[in-house]
Amino acid sequence: MGEQPIFSSRAHVFQIDPSTKKNWVPTSKHAVTVSYFYDSTRTVYRIISLDGAKAIINSTITPNMTFTKTSHKFGQWADSRANTVYGLGFSSEAHLSKFADKFAEFKEAARLAKERSQEKMELTSTPSQRKSISCFPRLKIRTPVKESATGDLQSPVTPENINGTNERVTPDTAFNTESRAETNAVPFPHSSTSITKHWEAELAALKGNNAKLTAALLESTANVKQWKQQLAAYQDEAERLHRRVTELECVSGQTAGVKTQKTELNQTIEELEAELKAREEELENLKEEVEKASQLQTQKDSLAQKLQETERRNAELESQLQDLEQRLETGQLESESFRKSLRSLLELLDGKIFELSELRDSLAKLMEDDSS
């Protein structure tokens, strides 16, 4: 199935300043989505948050982690793998409580998954390994404890992903491997060839595991030095904080003023959060208006193109109309000329007819005279 989100909330993300270890540095300009993810293939719970394409939180939940509420809207937890402390500022106390409850729930689930994994590893161990282990006393390895910025003590993270594999190295498994190596190193002169090959193959596998364990030991040694340095830094910070507390106790008479300032600061923060929320809503409205304006601009461009096409068609029609008017005017002129020609022809014809009538009358009169 892979990794799937199982719970999400929105919050402002902060990280502890790595130089001072006491100031918060915002890693997001506005509230972002913070999600719990569950990887079913590895049985791992993670907290992931993205600001655009940048991952600002990528924290794997371990049984040693603790989520602390430092105010009614702010919570934090330390991640030893990332060597930082994450802080989340929520819009309400209800959102903070819901996120903290989910953190505790998934932390318990991670603890149970780790116990089941260890039980499964013990059950899958071979009888020869158990026999070899029972011949020796169990070793106890003490690992250094790392103190988080919140004052909680956390166990160091066991090295993982050594040489491309995802195997967890524990003192028990290291001891089992060493015992198996010692047992397999004893020669068996009377064993058969197949048994000899089997033990040679297992010896080669043990050598590979030994190399991995050596790399893990070197990495653990480096982590121990780093944790000792961090522990010394945390102790210095604790002493400084104790001195600061003593100074504050000396000026406890100003507690009322500090409380008033704190109340005013809380009110200012709430007002700023409300204003930020209003600005975000206004930004969303502006985005919608910009989208509408872009749609209107698209419609305007389309109408302008249609208008240009209409004007071009109108110009063509006007040109055709002028051509037709010129043709009509030419036809009218030709018709008027033709009418004038017909009138002159009719007048000429009337004259000829009148002359013929007179000629006929003259001929008729001559005929009458001749007959008489």
C-alpha angles and dihedrals in degrees: 000000000000125000117338132181112246103174135013137186137167123245145143110263124221136174129202115258105257092211100050101021089210109070126076119234116200113231096185129052092213140007112304135186115272113194139186112226128195122205106202094189094059098022091235130147119209138181111221131178129175129200100197105308094338121097106222094172126036106155126157113214114234130181090251096061123102128197110213127196107217095176139359091276104024133073137170144189135187123238112199092189093057090037092227145094119242123211129194127197113200130196093236141014091246092061090049092050092048091051092047091050090052090049091054091045095051092042089057090046090052090050092051091047090052091050092049090049092052092047090050091051091051092048093049094053113111122249090244090057092049091049093050092047093049090059091065132053115255114258121229116211118194114211123201118260120231121214116216126220090258093058096256118133116231132188116238118260116257111241114261139183095037112178092351095307127115101221125138116225115214132171091253094054091045091052091046091052094049092048091050090049091052092047094047092048090069109099121236107204095178097047122111125255094255092054090048092053090047092054092044090054091047090048090054090050090049090051089054091049089047090055090050091048090050090053090047091050092051091049091047090051090053090047090050091056091048092048091050090053091048091047090053090049090049091049090052089048090049091052090049090050091050090053089048091051090051090052091048091050088053090056095041088129087078092058093107091054091047091050090049091050090047091051091048091048091050090050090048090050091050091049091049091049090050090048090047090051090049090049090050090051090047089050090052090050090049090050090052091048091049090051090049090047090051089051090049090048089052090050090047091052090049092049091046090053090049090047091052090049090049092049090050090050090046090052090052091049091048089051090050090047092052090049090051092048090051090049091048092049090049089049091049090050091048090047091050090049090049091050091051090050090050091049092051089046091049091048090049090047091049089051092050091047091050090049090048090049091052090046090051092048089049092050092047091050090049090051091051091049091050092050094050 
